[in-house]
Amino acid sequence: MIPDTEIKHQVREFYDQVGWQTESDGFYQNASYEDLRPVSHDYIHLCHLRVLSHLNPSGRFLLDAGSGPIQYPEYLEYSKGYQFRICADLSFVALKEACKRIGNHGFYVVCDIAYLPFMSDCFDGEVSLHTLHHLQPEEHVRAYLELYRTLATSGKAVVVNGWDNPTLSIFMNFWISLYERLYTFFRPQYKPVDLGDSFSSPAGLSNTRGTFVRRQNAAWLQKEVGNLVPIKIWCWRSMSVRFLRTFVHERFAGKFLLRLIYWLEETFPHFLGKHGQYPLIELAKN
Ligand SMILES: C[S@@+](CC[C@H](N)C(=O)[O-])C[C@H]1O[C@@H](n2cnc3c(N)ncnc32)[C@H](O)[C@@H]1O
C-alpha cells in the first residue's frame, strides 16, 4: 500500500505542475475534464448553482475545502453572502490563483482536508467540490468528520464528488460503447471521447495526465458516514461528461435534451443523486 504522505505529495505536485496550469485555450488543464461547449453551458451553469440551495445564504466564514483556484464563475456565488471565504488546499498554485480572484475576501490556507487546522464549530457554510476522491478510502470518512466538526451549529455543508460506477453510468456506458463501435465502423476517422483514463490511475500513482483518485458508492457512504453524521443525498449532475460529449450536440436537439435531464434531476433529486454520476451530499449541524 502507498503511504498517504506519498499520495498527497504526488497530488499536490500534479495540481501545481499540471492541473492548475493554463493551457492554450485559456482554461486550466483541470477544466479539460468538464464539458465547456456552448450547447452544455446553461445546463452546467444551473448544476453549479444547485449548491446554493443547500447552503446558508449568509454568514461569517465559508470554508472551501479543496478550493482549487475557484475556477468557475458560479463558484464565486457561494461566498457572496459571507464575510470571508477560507480557501483550503494542498496546492500553493491553486491558492495563489484563488487569491487573484477574491483577494481580501479570502484567507488562504495550505492544509490537508482530512486534518483541518481549524477550531470546531467555526464555519457557517462549507463546500468541498471534487476533492475527497483524492484521499485514500480510509481518509474519506475522516474528511467528512472533519467537515462536520468544523461546521457551526445551524451551519450547512455541501460535498460534491463523483460516484464509483453508479447504475445510471453503467447503463449509459453500454450505449456509449455501442455507439462508438458503430460509429467507428462506419467512419473510421471518428475519435471517441477521451477524458484521459489516467485521471483515475488504478495503481494509485500518476502519469502525466492524471493523479490519484478513489471514488466510493452510495451504499458505502450511507454505511460508513451516514451512521456517524447526518447526511442527505441530492443530485448535483446525473450525467457524466463522457455522456454529454458523446450524445449532446447542438444539431441533435442537445439543448432540449439537457433541459429534459435537468427537469428530471429536479423532479427526482434523491433517486438521481444516488444512481447518477455526481451526488450533492448535504451535511447540516443542529
Ligand atoms: C479536482 S480539484 C477541484 C478544485 C475545485 N474544488 C473545483 O471544483 O474546481 C481538487 C483540488 O483539491 C486539492 N486537494 C486534493 N487533495 C487534498 C487534500 N487532502 N487536502 C486539501 N486539498 C486537496 C487539489 O490540490 C486540488 O486543488
The ligand as a MOL file (V3000), in Angstrom:
LIG
                    3D

  0  0  0     0  0            999 V3000
M  V30 BEGIN CTAB
M  V30 COUNTS 27 29 0 0 0
M  V30 BEGIN ATOM
M  V30 1 C -10.3030 18.4040 -8.8370 0
M  V30 2 S -9.6530 19.7800 -7.9740 0 CHG=1
M  V30 3 C -11.1630 20.6040 -7.5060 0
M  V30 4 C -10.9760 22.0490 -7.2200 0
M  V30 5 C -12.2690 22.8270 -7.0080 0
M  V30 6 N -12.9470 22.4100 -5.8110 0
M  V30 7 C -13.1620 22.6870 -8.2100 0
M  V30 8 O -14.2240 22.0470 -8.1300 0
M  V30 9 O -12.7970 23.2400 -9.2410 0 CHG=-1
M  V30 10 C -9.1110 19.1140 -6.4120 0
M  V30 11 C -8.3840 20.1080 -5.5360 0
M  V30 12 O -8.2560 19.5210 -4.2430 0
M  V30 13 C -6.9420 19.7060 -3.7660 0
M  V30 14 N -6.6710 18.5880 -2.8400 0
M  V30 15 C -6.5010 17.2840 -3.1420 0
M  V30 16 N -6.3160 16.5630 -2.0220 0
M  V30 17 C -6.3660 17.4470 -0.9860 0
M  V30 18 C -6.2370 17.3140 0.4300 0
M  V30 19 N -6.0200 16.1360 1.0040 0
M  V30 20 N -6.3520 18.4370 1.1840 0
M  V30 21 C -6.5600 19.6520 0.5990 0
M  V30 22 N -6.6920 19.8230 -0.7310 0
M  V30 23 C -6.5950 18.7410 -1.5130 0
M  V30 24 C -6.0840 19.7170 -5.0040 0
M  V30 25 O -4.8610 20.3680 -4.7640 0
M  V30 26 C -6.9730 20.4520 -5.9950 0
M  V30 27 O -6.7580 21.8350 -5.9560 0
M  V30 END ATOM
M  V30 BEGIN BOND
M  V30 1 1 1 2
M  V30 2 1 2 3
M  V30 3 1 2 10
M  V30 4 1 3 4
M  V30 5 1 4 5
M  V30 6 1 5 6
M  V30 7 1 5 7
M  V30 8 2 7 8
M  V30 9 1 7 9
M  V30 10 1 10 11
M  V30 11 1 11 12
M  V30 12 1 11 26
M  V30 13 1 12 13
M  V30 14 1 13 14
M  V30 15 1 13 24
M  V30 16 1 14 15
M  V30 17 1 14 23
M  V30 18 2 15 16
M  V30 19 1 16 17
M  V30 20 1 17 18
M  V30 21 2 17 23
M  V30 22 1 18 19
M  V30 23 2 18 20
M  V30 24 1 20 21
M  V30 25 2 21 22
M  V30 26 1 22 23
M  V30 27 1 24 25
M  V30 28 1 24 26
M  V30 29 1 26 27
M  V30 END BOND
M  V30 END CTAB
M  END
